[in-house]
Amino acid sequence: MDNGMLDRLRQLAEKLEELNARMERPDFYADPKKAAAFLREQKELEPVVNAYRAYCRAKQDMSDALELMSLTLLDHIVVAEDDFVSMRDSGFLHEF
């Protein structure tokens, strides 16, 4: 995904957090028109930000899985190498 788009989505997520924090303040409904505008904006941002967060989680999960796979493969290579060295040193390979 384009870095500019990701930056914009990150900004929208921050904006949603700001709106949510504002809504928690006791004076939020002091100006009903302003409150209604904030609620509309929140309603518009929420699905976009939720999709962005899901994308970020999926990207992190994929990165974690790839790291785990590479570590596992590396572990298998190290074990195989150790086994080969042990068999070579014991003379087992010379029997074939």
N, C-alpha and C positions, 0 to 999 in steps of 0.2 A: 504494500500500500504506500502511496506517495507520502513523503515526510511532511509536506505542506498540509495535506489532508489530516494526517495524524496530529499535527500541531493544532489544527483548528478543532478537531474532536476533543483534544485534551483541554483546550480553552472552554469548550462547551461543557465539559464535565466539571471544570472549576466553577463556571457560571452557575451550574445546577447546584453545586455545593453551597455557593453563596446564597442562592435563592432559598435553599432549604434552611440555612442558618438564619436568614431573615425571618422566615416563617415561624421560627421557634421563639422569636422575641415577643414579649407581651404586648407591645404596641403595634404589632403587625396589622391588625384590623382597624387601626385608628383612622386610616384613610381607605375607605372601602374601594374606591376606584383604583388606587394604587395596588391594593391587595389583590383585586380581581386581575389586574394586568400581570402581576407576579405569578398568580396561580395559572393563568393561561400560558405564560412563558414556561413555567415548570412542566405543564402538561405537554407542551410541544417538545421540550428538551429531553424529557425522561426516556422515551423510546430510542432516541438517537444515542443518548449516553449509555443506556443499557446495552445496546448493540455494540457500541465501542468497547465497553468493559468486557463483554463476552468475547470480542475479538482479542483483546489483550490477554484474557485468561487462556484462550485457545492457543495463542502464540507462545505464551509462557509454558503451557503444558507440552506443546510440541518441542520446544527447546529443551525442557527437562527430560522428555522421553528420548530425544536424540542424544543428550548427554549420557543418560543411563545406558542406552544401547552402545554407545562408543566405549563407555567404561566396562561394560560387560564383555564386549568383544575384545578389548584390550586385556581384560582379566583372563579370558580364554587363551589368548595368544601367549601370555606370560606362563600360564599353566602348561600349555603344550610345549613351549620352549623348555621349561624346567623338566618336563617328562622326557623330552628328546635328549637333553644333556645327561639326565640320569641313566637312560638306556644306553647311550653312547659310552658313558664312563664305566658302566657295569659290564660292557662287552656284549650286551644283549643284541645289539644291531649287527655284530659280526657273525652271529649265528645264521643270518639269512643271507 
